[in-house]
Amino acid sequence: MGCCSPSIGLASLFAALADTTRLRLLNLMVGREVCVCYFVEILDQSQPKISRHLAYLRNAGIVTARREGKWMHYSICSPADPSAASVFTAVLASLRNDGQMQADLAKLDRACCAPQKRVVPERAPRPALIACLPESWIQTSARAV
């Protein structure tokens, strides 16, 4: 399940993973496609900062994006290189045990599933599950959405 971008090397992968904000973004995308408006709300950071980090992840070849009207949707895309893919999978799995990452996922679940408490722009598309990811990447909370 590699992206259309050139093969990512380990040094580029480690550079992409060497930032807490980028790790938090990846954590929110595990097993689903997420609109950028959710990242801004959940991470409580400016849209330009979120977009800059998403662009870094896209350039590294581990995130893909698609536009739907005015909304940008982002999802994870595994590196084609087997060594990089192995490291990437291990990092994503380890994020599940981090308290901040769990809190971010809980915020995403509340934002998506609590119609009485809207925290994102009206008519924003809900994050969609991605069926083509390996089962090990999809967290229990992502399945519930």
VOSEMAR-381622 format. One record per atom (N, C-alpha, C): chain; residue in one letter; residue number from 1; x, y, z; atom name. Coordinates in steps of 0.2 Angstrom, whole numbers, plus 5000, padded with zeros to 4 digits. Layout:
('A', 'a', NUM, (X, Y, Z), 'CA');
...
# end
This chain:
('A', 'm', 1, (5004, 4994, 5000), 'N');
('A', 'm', 1, (5000, 5000, 5000), 'CA');
('A', 'm', 1, (5004, 5006, 5000), 'C');
('A', 'g', 2, (5009, 5007, 4996), 'N');
('A', 'g', 2, (5013, 5013, 4995), 'CA');
('A', 'g', 2, (5010, 5018, 4992), 'C');
('A', 'c', 3, (5013, 5024, 4993), 'N');
('A', 'c', 3, (5010, 5030, 4990), 'CA');
('A', 'c', 3, (5013, 5031, 4983), 'C');
('A', 'c', 4, (5011, 5036, 4979), 'N');
('A', 'c', 4, (5013, 5037, 4972), 'CA');
('A', 'c', 4, (5020, 5041, 4973), 'C');
('A', 's', 5, (5022, 5043, 4978), 'N');
('A', 's', 5, (5028, 5047, 4979), 'CA');
('A', 's', 5, (5034, 5042, 4978), 'C');
('A', 'p', 6, (5040, 5045, 4977), 'N');
('A', 'p', 6, (5046, 5041, 4977), 'CA');
('A', 'p', 6, (5047, 5037, 4984), 'C');
('A', 's', 7, (5051, 5032, 4984), 'N');
('A', 's', 7, (5052, 5028, 4990), 'CA');
('A', 's', 7, (5056, 5032, 4995), 'C');
('A', 'i', 8, (5053, 5032, 5001), 'N');
('A', 'i', 8, (5056, 5036, 5006), 'CA');
('A', 'i', 8, (5062, 5032, 5010), 'C');
('A', 'g', 9, (5067, 5036, 5011), 'N');
('A', 'g', 9, (5073, 5033, 5015), 'CA');
('A', 'g', 9, (5071, 5034, 5022), 'C');
('A', 'l', 10, (5075, 5030, 5026), 'N');
('A', 'l', 10, (5075, 5030, 5033), 'CA');
('A', 'l', 10, (5076, 5037, 5036), 'C');
('A', 'a', 11, (5081, 5040, 5033), 'N');
('A', 'a', 11, (5083, 5047, 5036), 'CA');
('A', 'a', 11, (5077, 5052, 5035), 'C');
('A', 's', 12, (5074, 5051, 5029), 'N');
('A', 's', 12, (5068, 5056, 5028), 'CA');
('A', 's', 12, (5062, 5054, 5033), 'C');
('A', 'l', 13, (5061, 5048, 5034), 'N');
('A', 'l', 13, (5056, 5045, 5038), 'CA');
('A', 'l', 13, (5057, 5048, 5045), 'C');
('A', 'f', 14, (5063, 5047, 5048), 'N');
('A', 'f', 14, (5064, 5049, 5054), 'CA');
('A', 'f', 14, (5064, 5056, 5055), 'C');
('A', 'a', 15, (5066, 5060, 5050), 'N');
('A', 'a', 15, (5065, 5067, 5050), 'CA');
('A', 'a', 15, (5058, 5069, 5051), 'C');
('A', 'a', 16, (5053, 5066, 5047), 'N');
('A', 'a', 16, (5046, 5067, 5047), 'CA');
('A', 'a', 16, (5043, 5065, 5054), 'C');
('A', 'l', 17, (5046, 5060, 5057), 'N');
('A', 'l', 17, (5043, 5058, 5063), 'CA');
('A', 'l', 17, (5046, 5062, 5069), 'C');
('A', 'a', 18, (5051, 5066, 5068), 'N');
('A', 'a', 18, (5054, 5070, 5074), 'CA');
('A', 'a', 18, (5051, 5076, 5076), 'C');
('A', 'd', 19, (5044, 5076, 5076), 'N');
('A', 'd', 19, (5041, 5082, 5078), 'CA');
('A', 'd', 19, (5034, 5080, 5082), 'C');
('A', 't', 20, (5033, 5082, 5088), 'N');
('A', 't', 20, (5027, 5080, 5091), 'CA');
('A', 't', 20, (5020, 5082, 5088), 'C');
('A', 't', 21, (5020, 5087, 5085), 'N');
('A', 't', 21, (5014, 5089, 5081), 'CA');
('A', 't', 21, (5013, 5084, 5075), 'C');
('A', 'r', 22, (5018, 5083, 5072), 'N');
('A', 'r', 22, (5017, 5078, 5066), 'CA');
('A', 'r', 22, (5015, 5071, 5069), 'C');
('A', 'l', 23, (5018, 5069, 5074), 'N');
('A', 'l', 23, (5016, 5062, 5077), 'CA');
('A', 'l', 23, (5008, 5063, 5079), 'C');
('A', 'r', 24, (5006, 5068, 5082), 'N');
('A', 'r', 24, (4999, 5069, 5084), 'CA');
('A', 'r', 24, (4994, 5069, 5078), 'C');
('A', 'l', 25, (4997, 5072, 5073), 'N');
('A', 'l', 25, (4993, 5072, 5066), 'CA');
('A', 'l', 25, (4992, 5065, 5064), 'C');
('A', 'l', 26, (4998, 5061, 5064), 'N');
('A', 'l', 26, (4998, 5054, 5061), 'CA');
('A', 'l', 26, (4993, 5050, 5066), 'C');
('A', 'n', 27, (4994, 5051, 5072), 'N');
('A', 'n', 27, (4989, 5047, 5077), 'CA');
('A', 'n', 27, (4982, 5048, 5075), 'C');
('A', 'l', 28, (4980, 5054, 5074), 'N');
('A', 'l', 28, (4973, 5055, 5072), 'CA');
('A', 'l', 28, (4971, 5052, 5065), 'C');
('A', 'm', 29, (4976, 5051, 5061), 'N');
('A', 'm', 29, (4974, 5048, 5054), 'CA');
('A', 'm', 29, (4974, 5041, 5054), 'C');
('A', 'v', 30, (4977, 5037, 5059), 'N');
('A', 'v', 30, (4977, 5030, 5059), 'CA');
('A', 'v', 30, (4970, 5027, 5058), 'C');
('A', 'g', 31, (4969, 5024, 5052), 'N');
('A', 'g', 31, (4963, 5020, 5051), 'CA');
('A', 'g', 31, (4958, 5025, 5048), 'C');
('A', 'r', 32, (4959, 5031, 5047), 'N');
('A', 'r', 32, (4954, 5035, 5045), 'CA');
('A', 'r', 32, (4957, 5041, 5041), 'C');
('A', 'e', 33, (4952, 5044, 5037), 'N');
('A', 'e', 33, (4954, 5050, 5033), 'CA');
('A', 'e', 33, (4951, 5056, 5037), 'C');
('A', 'v', 34, (4955, 5061, 5038), 'N');
('A', 'v', 34, (4952, 5067, 5043), 'CA');
('A', 'v', 34, (4953, 5073, 5039), 'C');
('A', 'c', 35, (4948, 5077, 5040), 'N');
('A', 'c', 35, (4947, 5084, 5037), 'CA');
('A', 'c', 35, (4952, 5089, 5041), 'C');
('A', 'v', 36, (4955, 5093, 5038), 'N');
('A', 'v', 36, (4960, 5098, 5041), 'CA');
('A', 'v', 36, (4957, 5102, 5047), 'C');
('A', 'c', 37, (4950, 5103, 5046), 'N');
('A', 'c', 37, (4947, 5107, 5052), 'CA');
('A', 'c', 37, (4947, 5104, 5058), 'C');
('A', 'y', 38, (4947, 5097, 5058), 'N');
('A', 'y', 38, (4947, 5093, 5065), 'CA');
('A', 'y', 38, (4954, 5094, 5068), 'C');
('A', 'f', 39, (4959, 5094, 5064), 'N');
('A', 'f', 39, (4966, 5094, 5066), 'CA');
('A', 'f', 39, (4967, 5101, 5070), 'C');
('A', 'v', 40, (4964, 5106, 5067), 'N');
('A', 'v', 40, (4965, 5113, 5070), 'CA');
('A', 'v', 40, (4961, 5113, 5077), 'C');
('A', 'e', 41, (4955, 5110, 5077), 'N');
('A', 'e', 41, (4952, 5110, 5083), 'CA');
('A', 'e', 41, (4955, 5106, 5089), 'C');
('A', 'i', 42, (4957, 5100, 5087), 'N');
('A', 'i', 42, (4959, 5095, 5092), 'CA');
('A', 'i', 42, (4966, 5097, 5094), 'C');
('A', 'l', 43, (4970, 5099, 5090), 'N');
('A', 'l', 43, (4977, 5101, 5092), 'CA');
('A', 'l', 43, (4978, 5108, 5095), 'C');
('A', 'd', 44, (4972, 5112, 5094), 'N');
('A', 'd', 44, (4972, 5119, 5096), 'CA');
('A', 'd', 44, (4978, 5123, 5094), 'C');
('A', 'q', 45, (4979, 5122, 5087), 'N');
('A', 'q', 45, (4985, 5126, 5084), 'CA');
('A', 'q', 45, (4982, 5129, 5078), 'C');
('A', 's', 46, (4985, 5134, 5075), 'N');
('A', 's', 46, (4983, 5138, 5070), 'CA');
('A', 's', 46, (4983, 5133, 5063), 'C');
('A', 'q', 47, (4978, 5135, 5059), 'N');
('A', 'q', 47, (4978, 5132, 5052), 'CA');
('A', 'q', 47, (4984, 5132, 5048), 'C');
('A', 'p', 48, (4988, 5138, 5048), 'N');
('A', 'p', 48, (4994, 5138, 5044), 'CA');
('A', 'p', 48, (4999, 5133, 5047), 'C');
('A', 'k', 49, (5000, 5132, 5054), 'N');
('A', 'k', 49, (5004, 5128, 5057), 'CA');
('A', 'k', 49, (5003, 5121, 5055), 'C');
('A', 'i', 50, (4996, 5119, 5056), 'N');
('A', 'i', 50, (4994, 5112, 5054), 'CA');
('A', 'i', 50, (4996, 5111, 5047), 'C');
('A', 's', 51, (4994, 5115, 5043), 'N');
('A', 's', 51, (4995, 5114, 5035), 'CA');
('A', 's', 51, (5002, 5113, 5034), 'C');
('A', 'r', 52, (5007, 5117, 5037), 'N');
('A', 'r', 52, (5014, 5116, 5036), 'CA');
('A', 'r', 52, (5016, 5109, 5038), 'C');
('A', 'h', 53, (5014, 5107, 5044), 'N');
('A', 'h', 53, (5016, 5100, 5046), 'CA');
('A', 'h', 53, (5013, 5095, 5041), 'C');
('A', 'l', 54, (5007, 5096, 5039), 'N');
('A', 'l', 54, (5004, 5091, 5034), 'CA');
('A', 'l', 54, (5008, 5091, 5028), 'C');
('A', 'a', 55, (5010, 5097, 5025), 'N');
('A', 'a', 55, (5014, 5097, 5019), 'CA');
('A', 'a', 55, (5021, 5093, 5020), 'C');
('A', 'y', 56, (5024, 5094, 5026), 'N');
('A', 'y', 56, (5030, 5090, 5028), 'CA');
('A', 'y', 56, (5029, 5083, 5027), 'C');
('A', 'l', 57, (5023, 5080, 5030), 'N');
('A', 'l', 57, (5022, 5073, 5030), 'CA');
('A', 'l', 57, (5020, 5071, 5023), 'C');
('A', 'r', 58, (5017, 5075, 5019), 'N');
('A', 'r', 58, (5015, 5074, 5012), 'CA');
('A', 'r', 58, (5022, 5073, 5008), 'C');
('A', 'n', 59, (5026, 5078, 5009), 'N');
('A', 'n', 59, (5033, 5078, 5005), 'CA');
('A', 'n', 59, (5037, 5072, 5007), 'C');
('A', 'a', 60, (5036, 5069, 5013), 'N');
('A', 'a', 60, (5040, 5064, 5015), 'CA');
('A', 'a', 60, (5037, 5057, 5012), 'C');
('A', 'g', 61, (5031, 5058, 5010), 'N');
('A', 'g', 61, (5027, 5052, 5007), 'CA');
('A', 'g', 61, (5023, 5047, 5011), 'C');
('A', 'i', 62, (5022, 5050, 5017), 'N');
('A', 'i', 62, (5018, 5046, 5022), 'CA');
('A', 'i', 62, (5011, 5048, 5023), 'C');
('A', 'v', 63, (5009, 5053, 5020), 'N');
('A', 'v', 63, (5002, 5056, 5020), 'CA');
('A', 'v', 63, (5000, 5058, 5013), 'C');
('A', 't', 64, (4994, 5057, 5012), 'N');
('A', 't', 64, (4991, 5059, 5005), 'CA');
('A', 't', 64, (4985, 5063, 5007), 'C');
('A', 'a', 65, (4983, 5067, 5002), 'N');
('A', 'a', 65, (4978, 5072, 5003), 'CA');
('A', 'a', 65, (4973, 5072, 4997), 'C');
('A', 'r', 66, (4967, 5073, 4998), 'N');
('A', 'r', 66, (4962, 5074, 4993), 'CA');
('A', 'r', 66, (4957, 5080, 4994), 'C');
('A', 'r', 67, (4955, 5084, 4989), 'N');
('A', 'r', 67, (4951, 5089, 4990), 'CA');
('A', 'r', 67, (4944, 5087, 4989), 'C');
('A', 'e', 68, (4939, 5090, 4993), 'N');
('A', 'e', 68, (4932, 5089, 4992), 'CA');
('A', 'e', 68, (4929, 5095, 4993), 'C');
('A', 'g', 69, (4928, 5099, 4987), 'N');
('A', 'g', 69, (4925, 5106, 4988), 'CA');
('A', 'g', 69, (4930, 5110, 4991), 'C');
('A', 'k', 70, (4929, 5113, 4997), 'N');
('A', 'k', 70, (4933, 5118, 5000), 'CA');
('A', 'k', 70, (4937, 5114, 5006), 'C');
('A', 'w', 71, (4935, 5107, 5007), 'N');
('A', 'w', 71, (4938, 5103, 5012), 'CA');
('A', 'w', 71, (4944, 5099, 5010), 'C');
('A', 'm', 72, (4950, 5099, 5014), 'N');
('A', 'm', 72, (4955, 5095, 5012), 'CA');
('A', 'm', 72, (4955, 5089, 5017), 'C');
('A', 'h', 73, (4956, 5083, 5014), 'N');
('A', 'h', 73, (4956, 5077, 5018), 'CA');
('A', 'h', 73, (4962, 5074, 5018), 'C');
('A', 'y', 74, (4965, 5071, 5024), 'N');
('A', 'y', 74, (4971, 5068, 5024), 'CA');
('A', 'y', 74, (4971, 5061, 5027), 'C');
('A', 's', 75, (4975, 5057, 5024), 'N');
('A', 's', 75, (4976, 5050, 5027), 'CA');
('A', 's', 75, (4983, 5047, 5026), 'C');
('A', 'i', 76, (4984, 5042, 5030), 'N');
('A', 'i', 76, (4991, 5039, 5030), 'CA');
('A', 'i', 76, (4992, 5035, 5024), 'C');
('A', 'c', 77, (4998, 5035, 5022), 'N');
('A', 'c', 77, (5000, 5031, 5016), 'CA');
('A', 'c', 77, (5007, 5027, 5018), 'C');
('A', 's', 78, (5007, 5021, 5018), 'N');
('A', 's', 78, (5013, 5017, 5020), 'CA');
('A', 's', 78, (5019, 5018, 5016), 'C');
('A', 'p', 79, (5025, 5019, 5018), 'N');
('A', 'p', 79, (5031, 5019, 5014), 'CA');
('A', 'p', 79, (5031, 5013, 5010), 'C');
('A', 'a', 80, (5034, 5013, 5004), 'N');
('A', 'a', 80, (5035, 5008, 4999), 'CA');
('A', 'a', 80, (5041, 5003, 5001), 'C');
('A', 'd', 81, (5046, 5007, 5004), 'N');
('A', 'd', 81, (5052, 5003, 5006), 'CA');
('A', 'd', 81, (5050, 4999, 5012), 'C');
('A', 'p', 82, (5052, 4992, 5012), 'N');
('A', 'p', 82, (5050, 4988, 5018), 'CA');
('A', 'p', 82, (5053, 4990, 5024), 'C');
('A', 's', 83, (5059, 4992, 5024), 'N');
('A', 's', 83, (5062, 4994, 5031), 'CA');
('A', 's', 83, (5059, 5000, 5034), 'C');
('A', 'a', 84, (5057, 5005, 5029), 'N');
('A', 'a', 84, (5054, 5011, 5031), 'CA');
('A', 'a', 84, (5047, 5010, 5034), 'C');
('A', 'a', 85, (5043, 5005, 5030), 'N');
('A', 'a', 85, (5037, 5003, 5032), 'CA');
('A', 'a', 85, (5037, 5000, 5039), 'C');
('A', 's', 86, (5042, 4996, 5040), 'N');
('A', 's', 86, (5042, 4992, 5047), 'CA');
('A', 's', 86, (5043, 4997, 5052), 'C');
('A', 'v', 87, (5047, 5002, 5051), 'N');
('A', 'v', 87, (5048, 5007, 5057), 'CA');
('A', 'v', 87, (5042, 5011, 5057), 'C');
('A', 'f', 88, (5039, 5013, 5052), 'N');
('A', 'f', 88, (5033, 5017, 5052), 'CA');
('A', 'f', 88, (5027, 5014, 5056), 'C');
('A', 't', 89, (5026, 5007, 5054), 'N');
('A', 't', 89, (5021, 5003, 5058), 'CA');
('A', 't', 89, (5022, 5003, 5065), 'C');
('A', 'a', 90, (5029, 5002, 5067), 'N');
('A', 'a', 90, (5030, 5002, 5074), 'CA');
('A', 'a', 90, (5029, 5008, 5078), 'C');
('A', 'v', 91, (5031, 5014, 5074), 'N');
('A', 'v', 91, (5029, 5020, 5077), 'CA');
('A', 'v', 91, (5022, 5021, 5078), 'C');
('A', 'l', 92, (5018, 5020, 5073), 'N');
('A', 'l', 92, (5011, 5021, 5074), 'CA');
('A', 'l', 92, (5008, 5016, 5079), 'C');
('A', 'a', 93, (5010, 5010, 5080), 'N');
('A', 'a', 93, (5008, 5006, 5085), 'CA');
('A', 'a', 93, (5010, 5009, 5092), 'C');
('A', 's', 94, (5016, 5012, 5093), 'N');
('A', 's', 94, (5018, 5014, 5099), 'CA');
('A', 's', 94, (5014, 5020, 5101), 'C');
('A', 'l', 95, (5011, 5024, 5097), 'N');
('A', 'l', 95, (5007, 5030, 5098), 'CA');
('A', 'l', 95, (5001, 5028, 5102), 'C');
('A', 'r', 96, (4999, 5022, 5102), 'N');
('A', 'r', 96, (4992, 5020, 5105), 'CA');
('A', 'r', 96, (4993, 5020, 5113), 'C');
('A', 'n', 97, (5000, 5020, 5115), 'N');
('A', 'n', 97, (5001, 5019, 5122), 'CA');
('A', 'n', 97, (5002, 5026, 5125), 'C');
('A', 'd', 98, (5003, 5031, 5122), 'N');
('A', 'd', 98, (5004, 5038, 5124), 'CA');
('A', 'd', 98, (4998, 5042, 5126), 'C');
('A', 'g', 99, (4998, 5045, 5132), 'N');
('A', 'g', 99, (4992, 5048, 5135), 'CA');
('A', 'g', 99, (4990, 5054, 5131), 'C');
('A', 'q', 100, (4994, 5058, 5128), 'N');
('A', 'q', 100, (4992, 5064, 5124), 'CA');
('A', 'q', 100, (4989, 5061, 5118), 'C');
('A', 'm', 101, (4991, 5056, 5115), 'N');
('A', 'm', 101, (4988, 5053, 5109), 'CA');
('A', 'm', 101, (4981, 5050, 5110), 'C');
('A', 'q', 102, (4981, 5047, 5116), 'N');
('A', 'q', 102, (4974, 5044, 5118), 'CA');
('A', 'q', 102, (4969, 5050, 5119), 'C');
('A', 'a', 103, (4971, 5055, 5122), 'N');
('A', 'a', 103, (4967, 5061, 5123), 'CA');
('A', 'a', 103, (4965, 5064, 5117), 'C');
('A', 'd', 104, (4970, 5065, 5112), 'N');
('A', 'd', 104, (4968, 5067, 5105), 'CA');
('A', 'd', 104, (4963, 5063, 5102), 'C');
('A', 'l', 105, (4963, 5057, 5102), 'N');
('A', 'l', 105, (4958, 5052, 5099), 'CA');
('A', 'l', 105, (4952, 5053, 5102), 'C');
('A', 'a', 106, (4952, 5054, 5109), 'N');
('A', 'a', 106, (4945, 5055, 5113), 'CA');
('A', 'a', 106, (4942, 5061, 5110), 'C');
('A', 'k', 107, (4946, 5066, 5109), 'N');
('A', 'k', 107, (4943, 5073, 5107), 'CA');
('A', 'k', 107, (4940, 5072, 5100), 'C');
('A', 'l', 108, (4944, 5068, 5096), 'N');
('A', 'l', 108, (4941, 5067, 5089), 'CA');
('A', 'l', 108, (4935, 5063, 5089), 'C');
('A', 'd', 109, (4934, 5058, 5093), 'N');
('A', 'd', 109, (4928, 5054, 5094), 'CA');
('A', 'd', 109, (4922, 5058, 5096), 'C');
('A', 'r', 110, (4924, 5063, 5101), 'N');
('A', 'r', 110, (4918, 5067, 5104), 'CA');
('A', 'r', 110, (4916, 5072, 5098), 'C');
('A', 'a', 111, (4921, 5075, 5095), 'N');
('A', 'a', 111, (4920, 5080, 5089), 'CA');
('A', 'a', 111, (4915, 5077, 5084), 'C');
('A', 'c', 112, (4917, 5070, 5082), 'N');
('A', 'c', 112, (4913, 5067, 5077), 'CA');
('A', 'c', 112, (4906, 5064, 5079), 'C');
('A', 'c', 113, (4906, 5063, 5085), 'N');
('A', 'c', 113, (4900, 5059, 5088), 'CA');
('A', 'c', 113, (4895, 5062, 5093), 'C');
('A', 'a', 114, (4897, 5068, 5094), 'N');
('A', 'a', 114, (4892, 5072, 5099), 'CA');
('A', 'a', 114, (4889, 5078, 5095), 'C');
('A', 'p', 115, (4883, 5077, 5092), 'N');
('A', 'p', 115, (4880, 5082, 5088), 'CA');
('A', 'p', 115, (4878, 5088, 5093), 'C');
('A', 'q', 116, (4877, 5087, 5099), 'N');
('A', 'q', 116, (4875, 5093, 5103), 'CA');
('A', 'q', 116, (4881, 5097, 5105), 'C');
('A', 'k', 117, (4887, 5095, 5103), 'N');
('A', 'k', 117, (4892, 5099, 5105), 'CA');
('A', 'k', 117, (4897, 5100, 5099), 'C');
('A', 'r', 118, (4895, 5104, 5094), 'N');
('A', 'r', 118, (4899, 5105, 5088), 'CA');
('A', 'r', 118, (4906, 5109, 5090), 'C');
('A', 'v', 119, (4911, 5106, 5088), 'N');
('A', 'v', 119, (4917, 5110, 5089), 'CA');
('A', 'v', 119, (4921, 5111, 5082), 'C');
('A', 'v', 120, (4918, 5109, 5077), 'N');
('A', 'v', 120, (4921, 5111, 5070), 'CA');
('A', 'v', 120, (4916, 5115, 5066), 'C');
('A', 'p', 121, (4918, 5117, 5061), 'N');
('A', 'p', 121, (4914, 5121, 5057), 'CA');
('A', 'p', 121, (4908, 5117, 5054), 'C');
('A', 'e', 122, (4902, 5121, 5054), 'N');
('A', 'e', 122, (4896, 5118, 5052), 'CA');
('A', 'e', 122, (4897, 5115, 5045), 'C');
('A', 'r', 123, (4894, 5109, 5044), 'N');
('A', 'r', 123, (4894, 5105, 5037), 'CA');
('A', 'r', 123, (4901, 5102, 5036), 'C');
('A', 'a', 124, (4906, 5102, 5041), 'N');
('A', 'a', 124, (4912, 5099, 5040), 'CA');
('A', 'a', 124, (4911, 5092, 5039), 'C');
('A', 'p', 125, (4915, 5089, 5034), 'N');
('A', 'p', 125, (4914, 5081, 5033), 'CA');
('A', 'p', 125, (4917, 5078, 5039), 'C');
('A', 'r', 126, (4914, 5072, 5041), 'N');
('A', 'r', 126, (4916, 5068, 5047), 'CA');
('A', 'r', 126, (4922, 5064, 5044), 'C');
('A', 'p', 127, (4927, 5062, 5049), 'N');
('A', 'p', 127, (4932, 5058, 5047), 'CA');
('A', 'p', 127, (4929, 5051, 5045), 'C');
('A', 'a', 128, (4932, 5048, 5039), 'N');
('A', 'a', 128, (4929, 5042, 5037), 'CA');
('A', 'a', 128, (4935, 5037, 5038), 'C');
('A', 'l', 129, (4932, 5031, 5040), 'N');
('A', 'l', 129, (4937, 5025, 5040), 'CA');
('A', 'l', 129, (4940, 5023, 5034), 'C');
('A', 'i', 130, (4946, 5021, 5034), 'N');
('A', 'i', 130, (4949, 5018, 5028), 'CA');
('A', 'i', 130, (4949, 5011, 5028), 'C');
('A', 'a', 131, (4946, 5008, 5023), 'N');
('A', 'a', 131, (4946, 5000, 5023), 'CA');
('A', 'a', 131, (4952, 4997, 5021), 'C');
('A', 'c', 132, (4957, 5001, 5017), 'N');
('A', 'c', 132, (4963, 4997, 5014), 'CA');
('A', 'c', 132, (4969, 4997, 5019), 'C');
('A', 'l', 133, (4968, 5000, 5025), 'N');
('A', 'l', 133, (4974, 4999, 5030), 'CA');
('A', 'l', 133, (4974, 4992, 5033), 'C');
('A', 'p', 134, (4980, 4990, 5035), 'N');
('A', 'p', 134, (4981, 4984, 5038), 'CA');
('A', 'p', 134, (4977, 4984, 5045), 'C');
('A', 'e', 135, (4974, 4979, 5047), 'N');
('A', 'e', 135, (4970, 4978, 5053), 'CA');
('A', 'e', 135, (4974, 4981, 5059), 'C');
('A', 's', 136, (4980, 4980, 5059), 'N');
('A', 's', 136, (4984, 4981, 5065), 'CA');
('A', 's', 136, (4984, 4989, 5066), 'C');
('A', 'w', 137, (4983, 4993, 5061), 'N');
('A', 'w', 137, (4984, 5000, 5061), 'CA');
('A', 'w', 137, (4977, 5003, 5064), 'C');
('A', 'i', 138, (4972, 5000, 5063), 'N');
('A', 'i', 138, (4965, 5002, 5065), 'CA');
('A', 'i', 138, (4964, 5001, 5072), 'C');
('A', 'q', 139, (4963, 5007, 5076), 'N');
('A', 'q', 139, (4962, 5006, 5083), 'CA');
('A', 'q', 139, (4955, 5005, 5085), 'C');
('A', 't', 140, (4954, 5003, 5091), 'N');
('A', 't', 140, (4947, 5001, 5093), 'CA');
('A', 't', 140, (4943, 5008, 5092), 'C');
('A', 's', 141, (4945, 5014, 5094), 'N');
('A', 's', 141, (4941, 5020, 5094), 'CA');
('A', 's', 141, (4940, 5022, 5087), 'C');
('A', 'a', 142, (4944, 5020, 5082), 'N');
('A', 'a', 142, (4943, 5022, 5075), 'CA');
('A', 'a', 142, (4937, 5018, 5072), 'C');
('A', 'r', 143, (4937, 5011, 5074), 'N');
('A', 'r', 143, (4932, 5007, 5072), 'CA');
('A', 'r', 143, (4925, 5009, 5074), 'C');
('A', 'a', 144, (4924, 5013, 5080), 'N');
('A', 'a', 144, (4918, 5015, 5082), 'CA');
('A', 'a', 144, (4915, 5021, 5079), 'C');
('A', 'v', 145, (4919, 5024, 5075), 'N');
('A', 'v', 145, (4916, 5031, 5072), 'CA');
('A', 'v', 145, (4912, 5029, 5066), 'C');
# end
